Each structure stands twice: as structure tokens, then as C-alpha cells.
């Protein structure tokens, strides 16, 4: 079977959710932390408790003397949010998912650089345990912002990750939002970070800068059909340290005996003794992105060499890595070699794969429609069998289907996500077996992926 056929078959197995990624065992109850997030008059994030949005609740203080001013500030801020939305792409109001996408975009806007956070800091969520910057989540948000015409916001997000990245190219699992490099705990570096940021860098570079780098471009310019070569080079020059250090990290962490990256925690954020598909796939993502930037001349050879990267070695290393992943993880593409199919198989397909020959899913053999209630995707093969669906993994399937000739399947997954939002319209992290949204809402990663599923083209 060809590479295209193997990946296609693996995705069909994944989308069909034949028991590996749909949890139907003992049900676990998870509280919904909030149904939305907003900002008060002082720019502080405020969690909207379940049930509060229905009565038009506003984040006002109890001081009657300041309330009129607060209302005025909030009205002005709302006008600013609407102007920000109008400055980029939004779905046609007739689109059945237009409301979900608009809410997802405004939630991304709200979670980006609130009071006390550095410019470009994208919080994963509003709850205390989520008020950090994950390189993975932030990378997906940067791509979503670039594709919807918010190039400066997208660039700011990656520039912050560039500041946070260590000289050796490593990225921590998450960072404090102040942007000073602080981390909230002692969990180890998560080695999928360099791959995610390289993938995002290609997208942001391709979107360029509107009007030669001006953030005050007109809505028409921000929706332009493409960025000039000079504009792309300008963005590439700003992101060169991030690109080169990340590529160097991926190359350095490749085991010469296997051609594969060494084990590391991945999106599960657990210690791993054996290589996971999530780390293998994101390493491949990063190598593809680096090779593409080199092939297009967007990062000069001298910059690669100064960073300890032989640019001529990128393409051969990429071919070797792809071949070893297919040989070791194919045809089922499990989480660990010999295991069950994993959601990370979506990262081997467009848009995660920047390769122009990335595998395409077949048009025939349509997988089954997502089921009711909690019948979305689980966190991955081998995760606890608790009846809980995870929206990021479900959204990854929608993104892969949308970009790989499965529009009907993408629509089914997107519809499922749309139907399981909170009462305020936010996309939660989890959905329980009975269909109730749970945990943090909104989740930036899911919001960004939903935008990508419905905005499959390049920015503009």
C-alpha cells in the first residue's frame, strides 16, 4: 500500500472511532468551570459562571460610583472587539456555523494578552490551571489568526514564543503569561514544541505583513489574496531565530540509530519511556517546515549555518524520518508502536504536514457520523475509559478531514462540536457522556482548530 493509502486507511479507522477513541465505559462527571470568559473594565479576565450569560450579566463592580464608567468602558471595548473581527475574515452569516466561528475568534482575542500578560501571550483558558501559555496551543492560535487576516497578532504570538525559547531550541510544556520565561511547575520540556512552532512559522510567514508591516492596514488589505515576497521575507527575518533554533533542536534530538526522535512527553504531558506518535509526527511537521523554508530561500543559508544547522541535511533527514515513521508506526499509526490507533495520525496529514504530497484521505468509504452526546473523540488510545470526549482531538479530525478531501466528514465533526458548546457559545475542553460541556470553556486550542477546519485556505 502506498504512503497515501496507509495514512488514508489510518484516518478512516480514526474517524470511524471503532472503540479505540470513543469512550463508553464507566462515566466520569466533570464540572463545567465557566460557560464563557470576558474582560472587566480594568482588562482583567473574568470567568462567566454557568447560567450567568442568559440574563445579560456584565462584569461590574459593586461600587455605584464607578459602575457608569465601567459600563462605558465595556461598551467601548465591545466596539473594539467588533472592529477587530471586521478587520479580518469572518464566515458569511448564512453559514450554519458562523456564530460558532465568530465566538471562537472573539474568545481567542479575549484570551490573548489580557492584563498582566505579555504581548502575544495566548492563554489556554480562563481557569487558574489553564492561565498559561502552551507552545502547542499558541502555535495553533497563531495559524488561525494568520488565516483570518490578523497577521500582526499572529506574528506577536510567535515572537513571544521566540523570546521564551531556550538557546538550545527547547520549549517548556507551558509558561507563565508574563513573558519572562517563568514556568508554573517542574514538569519537563515537551519536545513537540519545536515542531509546532516551525509549522506555525511557515503559515505566519506565508501570510506576510499587511501594507509592508503596518498593523493599521485596511480590512481590504488584511483580506488580501496573498502576501508579497518582500513581505514574507520581512516576517521570515523576524522569526529566523525561532526557526533555526527549533530545527537545530529537532535534528539534535534525532536518534542516529533509528532516525526517529527520542521519547518525550507529548500532548498528554506524561513521562514517556517509548516514542509516541505525537512526538514523531510533530518532529516530522517541524522538519517539513524547515525544509520548505530553506527550499524557498526564506531563511538564508548563513542563518542556518550560524545556528549549527546544515541546510543541505534538512531534506535527506526529512525523507529518512518520514520513511521510519511509516515503517514503524504504519499501517495503523498507534500511539506507541504495536498499540492502538491514535489521534496524532491527523498530524501526518495536511495542514499539519506542509508537504505538497501529503497523504489525502479517500473520497469513498465515508466513516460513520459522530454519535450523540459524548461520542466525540477521546484524548487518545489508552486514555481512561470514562465516557468523556475531548474537543481538541475531535477538532483535529475535523481539520484533517477538511484539508484532505473529506468535506462531509469535516462538516459532521464541526456540527458535533457546534452542538456541544456552552450556553454562552464557548467551545469547552470536554463533553460528557450525556452531551454536557465540561471543564474549561473556552479552550483556545479547540477554538483555533475550529477556525482552521472552516478556513482551510491560506490567509486572505
Buried (B, 14 or more C-beta within 10 A) or exposed (E): EEBBEBBBBBBBBBBBBBEBBBBBEEBBEBEBBBBBBBBBBEEEBBBBEBEBBEEEBBBBEEEEEEBEEBEEBBEEBEEEBEEBBEBBBBBEEEEEBBBBBBBBBBBBBBBBBBEEBBEBBBBBBBBEEBBBBBBBBBBBBBBBBBBBBBBBBBBBBBBBBBBBBEEEBBBBBBBBBEBEEEBBEEBEBBBBBBBBBBBBBBBBBBBBBBEEBEBEBEEEBBBBEEBEEEBBBBBBBBBBBBBBBBBBBBBBBBEEEEBBBBBBBBBBBEEBEEBBBBBBBBBBBBBBBBBBBBEBEBBBEEBBEEBEBEBEBBBEBBEBBBEBBBEBBBEBBBBBBEBBBBBBBBBBBBBBBBBEEBBBBBEEEBBEBBEEBBBBBBBBBBBEBBBBBBBBBBBBBBBBBBBBBBEEBBBBBBBBBBEBBBBBBBBBBBBBBEBBBBBBBBBBBBBBBBBBBBBBEBBB
